[in-house]
Amino acid sequence: MLLLAVATACAGTFFGAAVYINFVEHPARMACGQELALREFGPSYARASVMQGALAVLGSLIGLPLGCYVIPRWQSPRFCLVSLCHSL
């Protein structure tokens, strides 16, 4: 169950970071002008892509096998196939 908590925490952190970037950080930078937004975007994007990429990979690597294990056996192959296609 610890791995389930880790996978859920990765998904929640990824979602929170995406919401923050889209609704807070991007509008604030655009309000300061395009020159400042462009200057700040590069370093911020580099840091954010590393964090969000790691969270997405870790959450997928933990969550997919866990989902196949937790779901009842008769649903497992269908769930794993849908999960795998969705993560691509």
N, C-alpha and C positions, 0 to 999 in steps of 0.2 A: 504494500500500500504506500510505502514511501516513494516508490517510483511514480505512482499515480499522482501523488502530491507534487512531485518535481515537474512532471509533464504539465500539470494544470498551472503551476506557477510560471512555467516558461510561456505557455499560451497567454496567460493573463498579463504578464509583463510585456510581451510582444504587442498585444492589443492596446494596452495602456500607452505604450510608446507611440504607436501609430496614431491613436486619437490625439495625444498631446501635440505631435508634430503637425497634424492636419488642422486642428482647431485652435491652437495657441501659437506655436512657434512660427509657422509659415505666414499667417496673417500679420503677426507682429513685425516680422522682417519686411514684408511688403509695404507696411505702413511707414517704415523708415526710409523707403526709397529703393530703387532698383540697384543702385551702386553698392549700398551697404548690404543688401540682400545677397547680391552675387559674391561679394567679398567674404561674407560669413558662411555661405552655403557650402563651399568646398570642404573646409575642415570639419564642419558639422556633419556633412554627408558621410565623410570617411569614418568618423566615429560611430555614427548611427548605423551604417551598413554593417560594420563588424558586430555590433551588439545585436541587431535584429537578425542578421544571418545566423549567428551562433544560437540565438534563442529558437529560431525556426528549425534549424537542423537538430538541435538537442531535443526539442519538444516532439519532433517527428520521429526521431530514432527511438525515443522512449515510449511515446504514445501509441504508435502503430502496433508494436508487439504486445503492449499491455492491453490495447483494445481487443486484439485477437484472443487474448487470454481471458479477459473479464467477460466478454460477450458469451452467451450460451453456445454450446458446440454447434447446434443446427444453424445458427446465424453467422457463425464465425467466417466461413469462406466468403460469403457475400459482403460482409462488413469490411473484411480486409481488402477485398478488391476495390470497393468504393473508396475506402480510406487512401489506398495507394494511388488511385487515379486522381483523387482530390489533392493530394500532396504534391503531385507533379505540376 
